[in-house]
Amino acid sequence: MVDKLLKNCYDGGRIWNGSVGASRLRIGEMSFMKRKIVLDSSSNLWQLPGVDYACVPLKIITDEQEYVDDPGTDAFAMAHALRTYKGKSSTSCPNVGDFLAAYAGADEVFVVTITGTLSGCNNAARMAAEEYQDENPGAKVFVLDSLSTGPEMCLLAGRLAALAPTEATFEEICDAVTAYAGHTHLLFSLESLNNLARNGRVKLTAAVVARALGIRVLGQASPQGELDILCKTRGEHGVLERMILEMRDRGFANGKVQIAHCDNEKAARRLKLMIEAIWPDSEVEIVECGALCSFYAELGGLLVGYEDAAAPTI
């Protein structure tokens, strides 16, 4: 079925298996508890309507300039500038103080970070959680390593945003989002692996081969939070088709999808149309990569977060 429909689209942690009864508003003493959701900026998520939210920025550092990953930085302009840049470049994660500032004033904090295999964000967030709870008796902080980045983190944030205003307890929300994380996934399509290779995220030989042959790379965030290369293909159409097949094989069926792109809206829209043609009831959103994701995805890159059919419902 998928293969047939594709032909018509060319142009165009802890596992918890239950669900939380989340339709009721918090009442009694819980109505006075202040809950907050915190993500780092690799999520590309600057606002989260309806809840108290903070985004803690990472930085991209070169010999010539420092880029803060926030809405004030033109991520695409940075990506274009770095394409011809020959010097050293690196990234810097938020420190403990940055996370403490984000937690301030909350009784219960739910934190989602970029995978710990790519950044020290998760470690800094956990250290800040311990300090915050020591300094604020009764406060609770939950830190979830997304084992991913970008769009998949946004899916987790959306689930937290749906649960936070309810009367579900802190522990129930932690269990529910951890269970949901077991059914979310990330695919990525890259034209270049240069920045990933320079920063030790993939093998340098893989980047050299990809550049020499002019191929696109399709990969995924592994269950361990590492970047796994699934295949290499020539041309953008081929990699979009493989993305659809990978989503199908991993159990996607009319769920939520977020596509983040680095100055490649045309491909993002094309992929959206392909998904909607095959799964008409899916919910597909397109967003732009922030500075951190643009640094690693580079120009033309796509990141796709999606939930599988077994994902717990609210």
Beta strands, then each sheet from edge to edge (+ up, - down):
strand 1: 35-40
strand 2: 52-56
strand 3: 59-62
strand 4: 66-68
strand 5: 89-92
strand 6: 108-113
strand 7: 140-145
strand 8: 184-190
strand 9: 216-221
strand 10: 227-233
strand 11: 256-261
strand 12: 283-288
strand 13: 302-307
sheet 1: 2+ 1+ 6+ 7+
sheet 2: 4+ 3- 5+
sheet 3: 10+ 9- 8+ 13- 11+ 12+
end
